[in-house]
Amino acid sequence: MQKLAIIIGFLFAPVSVFANDVPTEFLGRFVHEDAPEEVHYWGRLLGDWDIRWEAYDEHGGIVRDGKASWHWYSTLGGFAIQDFYTHPMPPERGRDRVGTNLRIFDTEQKKWLIRWSHNFGAGFEEFTAVQDDNQVIMYQDGAEATSRIRFFNFQDNSFRQQEEKSDDGGKTWRPSFSAWAARMSRKPE
């Protein structure tokens, strides 16, 4: 257990630590051939993405919008997926927002176990996710009937992400945040 805590601590270290001295088995741009098929599903997002986003009020009106970057890597020898999200903030709003997800597929439960941490809150948020051929749906642990995050419309150079809320226990959903991702044209560093 202590080894797992050390590995997770390393994986959630600030991105700047990874400059030039990270062994390729920790962060890479490949999925191991023996990894579960589900890891290959997320593997198509490995790379660097420009993000355009909008946040909505409860009536669907845009309350904020902006740009961000999202960098996806394989980790743990190509058996897990980790991403780093950076959302620049204007000086009057404080420091840039940065966060990271670690995604590991549990072959026994047949679902994704995901941990999110960021610099605009404390601790970890825990999610599980299920997927089919068209989308991945993430649920925050304990909030399955009130909020979800969907990844969909996967293309070679684009995908969509949408956070949704439900006011009726999951019968209907309304967007609270939408993101459009476009693969960066430059090569990853």
C-alpha positions in Angstrom: 0.0 0.0 0.0 2.9 2.4 0.8 4.4 1.7 -2.7 1.0 2.6 -4.3 0.8 5.8 -2.3 4.3 6.8 -3.5 3.5 6.0 -7.1 0.3 8.0 -7.0 2.1 10.9 -5.2 4.7 10.9 -8.0 2.0 10.8 -10.7 0.3 13.8 -9.3 3.5 15.9 -8.9 3.5 19.2 -10.7 4.0 18.9 -14.4 7.2 21.0 -14.4 8.9 18.2 -12.5 8.6 16.1 -15.6 10.8 18.3 -17.8 13.5 16.0 -19.1 14.2 13.3 -16.6 11.0 11.1 -16.4 11.6 7.5 -17.5 9.4 6.6 -20.4 7.6 3.9 -18.3 6.0 6.7 -16.3 4.8 9.0 -19.0 4.6 8.1 -22.6 2.5 8.3 -25.7 1.7 4.6 -26.1 -0.6 1.9 -24.8 1.0 -1.4 -23.9 -0.1 -4.2 -26.3 -1.1 -6.3 -23.2 -3.2 -3.6 -21.7 -7.0 -4.2 -21.5 -8.9 -3.1 -24.6 -10.5 -0.3 -22.7 -7.1 1.4 -22.2 -6.7 1.4 -25.9 -10.1 3.2 -26.1 -8.8 6.2 -24.1 -5.4 5.8 -25.9 -6.7 7.5 -28.9 -6.6 10.7 -26.9 -2.9 10.5 -26.2 -1.3 13.8 -27.3 -1.9 17.5 -26.9 -5.2 19.3 -27.3 -6.4 22.9 -27.6 -9.6 23.4 -25.7 -12.4 25.9 -26.2 -15.0 25.8 -23.4 -18.2 27.3 -22.2 -19.9 27.2 -18.7 -23.7 27.5 -18.5 -26.3 28.7 -15.9 -29.3 26.5 -15.1 -31.2 28.0 -18.1 -28.5 27.2 -20.6 -27.1 30.8 -20.8 -23.3 31.1 -21.2 -21.9 32.6 -18.0 -18.1 32.1 -18.9 -16.0 30.9 -21.7 -12.4 30.5 -22.4 -9.5 28.4 -23.7 -7.3 25.7 -22.1 -4.9 23.0 -23.0 -5.1 19.3 -22.2 -2.2 16.9 -22.4 -2.8 13.1 -22.4 -0.2 10.5 -21.6 0.0 6.8 -20.9 1.6 5.9 -17.6 2.4 2.8 -15.6 4.1 1.2 -18.6 1.2 1.8 -20.9 -1.5 0.3 -18.6 -3.1 3.6 -17.4 -3.9 7.0 -18.8 -3.1 10.3 -17.2 -3.9 13.8 -18.4 -2.9 17.3 -17.4 -5.3 20.2 -17.8 -4.2 23.9 -17.8 -6.7 26.7 -17.8 -5.0 30.1 -18.0 -6.7 32.8 -15.8 -6.6 36.5 -16.3 -4.4 38.2 -13.7 -7.5 39.7 -11.9 -8.8 36.2 -11.3 -5.7 34.7 -9.7 -3.5 31.8 -10.6 -3.9 29.5 -13.6 -6.0 26.5 -12.9 -4.2 23.2 -13.4 -5.3 19.6 -12.7 -4.7 16.0 -13.4 -6.7 12.8 -13.8 -5.3 9.3 -13.4 -7.5 6.7 -15.2 -7.1 2.9 -14.4 -9.4 0.2 -15.8 -10.5 -2.3 -13.2 -10.9 -5.5 -15.2 -12.9 -7.2 -12.4 -15.5 -4.5 -12.0 -15.4 -3.7 -15.8 -15.3 0.0 -15.1 -12.8 2.9 -15.0 -11.5 4.2 -11.6 -10.5 7.8 -12.0 -8.9 10.3 -9.5 -8.9 14.0 -10.2 -6.9 16.6 -8.3 -6.3 20.3 -9.0 -4.9 23.5 -7.5 -8.3 25.2 -7.1 -9.5 22.8 -4.4 -8.2 20.3 -1.9 -7.7 16.6 -2.1 -9.0 14.1 -4.7 -12.3 13.7 -6.4 -13.2 10.1 -7.2 -15.0 9.0 -10.3 -16.0 5.8 -12.0 -16.7 5.6 -15.7 -18.4 3.2 -18.2 -18.0 3.2 -22.0 -19.5 2.0 -25.1 -18.6 2.4 -28.8 -19.7 6.1 -28.9 -19.0 7.6 -25.5 -17.5 7.4 -22.0 -19.6 8.6 -19.1 -17.9 9.5 -15.8 -19.9 9.7 -12.6 -18.6 11.3 -9.4 -18.7 8.8 -6.6 -22.0 9.4 -4.7 -23.5 11.7 -7.3 -24.5 9.3 -10.1 -28.1 10.6 -10.3 -27.2 14.3 -10.2 -24.1 14.9 -12.3 -22.0 13.2 -15.0 -19.3 14.0 -17.5 -19.6 12.6 -21.0 -16.8 12.2 -23.6 -18.2 11.7 -27.1 -17.9 12.5 -30.8 -14.4 11.0 -31.0 -12.5 11.8 -34.2 -8.8 11.6 -35.1 -8.2 15.2 -34.3 -11.2 16.3 -32.1 -13.5 15.2 -29.4 -16.2 16.7 -27.1 -16.6 16.7 -23.4 -19.7 17.8 -21.6 -20.5 18.1 -17.9 -24.2 17.6 -17.2 -26.6 18.1 -14.3 -29.9 16.4 -13.5 -32.6 17.9 -11.3 -34.9 14.8 -11.6 -32.7 11.9 -10.5 -31.1 11.2 -13.9 -34.3 11.2 -16.1 -33.2 14.3 -18.0 -29.8 16.1 -18.2 -28.8 19.6 -19.0 -25.3 20.8 -19.9 -23.4 22.9 -17.3 -20.0 22.9 -19.1 -19.0 22.0 -22.7 -15.5 21.6 -24.1 -14.4 21.2 -27.7 -11.0 19.7 -28.1 -8.8 20.0 -31.2 -5.5 18.2 -31.5 -2.6 20.6 -31.4 -0.8 20.8 -34.8 2.7 20.9 -33.2 4.5 17.7 -32.1 4.5 16.9 -28.4 7.5 18.0 -26.5 
